[in-house]
């Protein structure tokens, strides 16, 4: 009489598939959250600003492409969209501008001029907190 046959599952292919999926999600998730790859300038005296759903954010990537609330928008339609948003809300005329640190300064000024002529009263620049090289003693 033979002893019962012991079958052990081969989990190696399953682990390989899970690791590949994990790497894919690690790479793709930051692009999904931001809507655009924008690296804002760094500053040392920055206060945290909580993101509120009612805030209007204009993002400009290094190539000069516009993103209104993380959605790509054509440069020609930017003024019209801003006028429509600020015409309905008379109390909040603040635009948060998140521009890439490598953006051409002329593109930044063009966006500011379009915003000013479209009903924006206050433009707040979004920056990243500067990381210190070593902690101070």
C-alpha positions as a printed Julia matrix, in Angstrom:
137×3 Matrix{Float64}:
   0.0    0.0     0.0
   1.33   3.38   -1.0
   1.15   6.44    1.21
  -1.3    9.15    0.05
   0.12  11.51   -2.52
   0.88  14.97   -1.12
   0.26  17.81   -3.5
   1.85  21.17   -2.8
   0.63  24.14   -4.8
   3.18  25.97   -6.89
   2.78  29.59   -5.83
   5.83  30.95   -7.63
   3.92  32.06  -10.76
   1.29  33.73   -8.58
   3.96  35.63   -6.64
   5.59  36.73   -9.9
   2.31  38.07  -11.21
   1.6   39.9    -7.94
   5.05  41.54   -7.93
   4.62  42.72  -11.52
   1.21  44.18  -10.68
   2.65  45.89   -7.61
   5.39  47.53   -9.68
   2.86  48.67  -12.28
   0.68  50.28   -9.6
   3.68  51.95   -7.98
   4.66  53.53  -11.29
   1.16  54.48  -12.49
  -0.44  55.77   -9.27
   1.45  59.1    -8.98
   0.45  60.02  -12.53
  -3.2   59.25  -11.78
  -3.3   61.34   -8.62
  -1.69  64.52   -9.9
  -3.15  64.63  -13.37
   0.11  66.16  -14.62
   3.78  65.79  -13.88
   4.49  69.15  -12.27
   7.38  69.78   -9.92
   6.68  73.1    -8.16
   9.49  75.35   -6.95
  10.79  74.75   -3.45
  10.58  77.23   -0.56
  11.71  77.04    3.05
   8.85  78.97    4.73
   5.84  77.16    3.33
   2.63  76.51    5.23
   0.52  73.49    4.37
  -2.63  74.3     2.41
  -5.45  71.79    2.7
  -6.97  70.97   -0.68
 -10.64  71.83   -0.74
 -12.94  70.61   -3.5
 -14.09  74.18   -4.23
 -10.53  75.39   -4.92
  -9.68  76.09   -8.54
  -6.17  74.97   -9.42
  -4.37  75.8   -12.65
  -1.43  73.5   -13.33
   1.22  74.17  -15.97
   3.73  71.43  -16.78
   7.27  71.98  -18.09
   6.03  71.83  -21.69
   3.56  74.69  -21.1
   0.4   72.53  -21.17
  -2.47  73.72  -18.97
  -4.48  71.61  -16.49
  -7.56  73.09  -14.83
  -8.36  71.09  -11.68
  -6.13  68.25  -12.96
  -7.97  68.05  -16.3
  -6.08  68.98  -19.49
  -7.39  72.15  -21.11
  -6.52  73.93  -24.33
  -4.82  77.34  -23.99
  -7.54  78.95  -26.12
 -10.33  77.65  -23.87
  -8.61  78.62  -20.6
  -9.99  82.18  -20.41
 -13.52  81.03  -21.2
 -13.41  78.28  -18.55
 -12.04  80.66  -15.9
 -14.71  83.28  -16.67
 -17.42  80.63  -16.37
 -16.09  79.38  -13.01
 -15.63  82.8   -11.43
 -18.88  84.28  -12.76
 -20.95  81.83  -10.68
 -19.06  82.26   -7.39
 -18.8   85.91   -6.39
 -17.19  85.21   -3.01
 -14.2   83.14   -4.1
 -11.95  84.68   -6.73
  -8.75  82.81   -5.76
  -6.81  80.73   -8.27
  -4.12  78.34   -7.07
  -1.32  78.24   -9.64
   0.86  75.14   -9.64
   3.63  75.59  -12.21
   6.61  73.36  -12.93
   9.91  74.76  -11.7
  11.45  74.34  -15.18
   8.66  76.26  -16.92
   9.57  79.17  -19.18
   8.82  82.41  -17.31
   6.99  83.85  -20.3
   4.47  80.96  -20.22
   3.85  81.64  -16.53
   3.22  85.35  -17.17
   0.85  84.51  -20.03
  -1.2   82.29  -17.7
  -1.26  85.01  -15.01
  -2.46  87.61  -17.55
  -5.21  85.29  -18.82
  -6.32  84.66  -15.24
  -6.35  88.37  -14.37
  -8.49  89.25  -17.38
 -10.88  86.36  -16.6
 -12.05  87.52  -13.18
  -9.37  86.12  -10.87
  -8.54  88.57   -8.07
  -5.95  86.57   -6.11
  -3.4   84.14   -7.54
  -1.75  81.9    -4.97
   1.41  80.08   -6.02
   1.7   76.47   -4.9
   5.2   75.45   -3.81
   6.8   72.38   -2.29
   8.53  72.4     1.08
  12.3   72.57    0.68
  14.07  69.52    2.07
  17.08  70.25    4.22
  20.26  68.31    3.43
  20.85  67.43    7.07
  18.87  68.1    10.26
  20.06  71.02   12.32
  21.5   70.21   15.76
